[in-house]
Amino acid sequence: MRYDEFVGQVQSRARLGTEGEAVRAIHATLETLGERLYGGEAHNLASQLPQEIGSYLEQPVINESFSLDEFFDRVSMREGVDLPVAVYHARVVVEVLMEAVSPGVLIKLLDQLPDEYNKLFQSGSRGKM
């Protein structure tokens, strides 16, 4: 998937007014996800994305375990939006991410995350704002 296609899909599905808002949602979500991944998994995931997007996964210098609720809190803080909006945007970004990477990389990604994160990666998990 190309950069403009990824950003456009997020912008359209999340009903965001500008490309900049979509990029902020992508950046906040993927940087936070990158903080949660270990052992080169962020790099493996990033390698299947456009460089401009994949780089967000590799920005964190500290990798740590945290809950799904903490994940959403961090996305909210980074994106500068209220928590319910951040949850919605993160789910949209992950939905597009799942379409952009191979099933094998997605399986390895999910293997690193606690079961509670499955809710984030379930198809149709976006719900309504």
ChimeraX attribute file (.defattr): number of C-alpha atoms within 10 A of each C-alpha:
attribute: neighborCount
match mode: 1-to-1
recipient: residues
	/A:1	14
	/A:2	13
	/A:3	14
	/A:4	11
	/A:5	13
	/A:6	21
	/A:7	22
	/A:8	17
	/A:9	17
	/A:10	27
	/A:11	23
	/A:12	14
	/A:13	15
	/A:14	22
	/A:15	12
	/A:16	15
	/A:17	10
	/A:18	11
	/A:19	15
	/A:20	12
	/A:21	18
	/A:22	26
	/A:23	20
	/A:24	17
	/A:25	30
	/A:26	28
	/A:27	24
	/A:28	25
	/A:29	28
	/A:30	27
	/A:31	22
	/A:32	25
	/A:33	23
	/A:34	26
	/A:35	20
	/A:36	21
	/A:37	23
	/A:38	16
	/A:39	9
	/A:40	11
	/A:41	19
	/A:42	25
	/A:43	16
	/A:44	18
	/A:45	22
	/A:46	21
	/A:47	15
	/A:48	16
	/A:49	19
	/A:50	16
	/A:51	12
	/A:52	12
	/A:53	21
	/A:54	22
	/A:55	19
	/A:56	20
	/A:57	27
	/A:58	22
	/A:59	15
	/A:60	17
	/A:61	8
	/A:62	10
	/A:63	14
	/A:64	10
	/A:65	14
	/A:66	12
	/A:67	13
	/A:68	17
	/A:69	13
	/A:70	12
	/A:71	19
	/A:72	24
	/A:73	18
	/A:74	19
	/A:75	29
	/A:76	22
	/A:77	13
	/A:78	17
	/A:79	23
	/A:80	14
	/A:81	14
	/A:82	12
	/A:83	17
	/A:84	14
	/A:85	19
	/A:86	23
	/A:87	23
	/A:88	19
	/A:89	32
	/A:90	29
	/A:91	26
	/A:92	28
	/A:93	27
	/A:94	22
	/A:95	21
	/A:96	19
	/A:97	21
	/A:98	16
	/A:99	12
	/A:100	18
	/A:101	17
	/A:102	12
	/A:103	11
	/A:104	8
	/A:105	16
	/A:106	18
	/A:107	10
	/A:108	13
	/A:109	17
	/A:110	14
	/A:111	10
	/A:112	15
	/A:113	18
	/A:114	12
	/A:115	11
	/A:116	11
	/A:117	15
	/A:118	13
	/A:119	13
	/A:120	20
	/A:121	18
	/A:122	13
	/A:123	12
	/A:124	11
	/A:125	15
	/A:126	21
	/A:127	9
	/A:128	8
	/A:129	9
